[in-house]
Amino acid sequence: MTVRIPLHRLCVSAALLAALPAFAAATSLDPVLQAFHKLGQSRSHTDTTITDEKGKVTQTSADFDTLDRIHTKTDHGEFIILPEGSWMKMGGNWNQPPIDLHAMVKAFMPMGEDVIRSAKNVTDDGATTYNGQPAHAYSYDSDTTVMGAHVTGHSKVYIGATGLVLGSESDSVAMGRKSHVVQNVRYDDAIRVKAPM
């Protein structure tokens, strides 16, 4: 079976990967690596806004009960992705897709590592604020391939006083199309992601 991935999904995937941290080479950026490691093990909620070059805005929100248990809502539908199964709701009812979404998400993890390894022009932008909170900012350029498409980007990541990621902003180009991504993160230990009833 061939699974076709629409261009807008490729652009969304590329933009989200461009927003991943990319700081493997610099010792002074260890706090950023630690912050993203904590994020991956935390229960958190993210709101992501993607604006393409034509001004079209796509909203995505996700609850992470760690990286293995994800509940995502987009403009087009809703997804619950767990090790024991995946469900999607496009309209009214929950259905199980014919593909393993959990495996697809896991497959993106090494791509994120590739983005980290490809970081260039890494800078420590120093103390700032993000959404009214004290933060430390780092920025970098990335150049990688996502699902066969060449993707370049510039990202800035904001780390809070507690050492956790507060959010990020990135500009990327995939298949000749530009996008701007803003991602905000909030931590909530009460988040639990379960299969739909």
JONOR-V353560 format. One line per field, one symbol per residue. ss: DSSP state (~ for helix, > for strand, _ for the rest). psi: psi as a letter, one per 30 degrees, with the letter a starting at -180 (. if undefined). A space follows every 50 residues. Layout:
ss: ???
psi: ???
//
This chain:
ss: ______~~~~~~~~~~~~________~~~~~~~~~~~~~~~_>>>>>>>> >>____>>>>>>>>>____>>>>>___>>>>>__>>>>>____>>_____ ~~~~~~~~~~~~~~~~~__>>>>>>>>>>>__>>>>>>>>>>>>>>__>> >>>>>>>>>>____>>>>>>>>>>__>>>>>>>>>>>__________
psi: kkjkjleeeeeeeeeeefflkihffkefgeeeeeeeeeefglklkkkkkk klfggkkkkkkkkjilffjkjkklffakkkjleflkkkjicelklklflj eeeeeeffeeeeeeeefgklhkkjfakaljhgkklkkkllkljakjhfkk kllklkkkklfgglkealklklkkhgkklkkkkkkkkjffkkklkl.
//
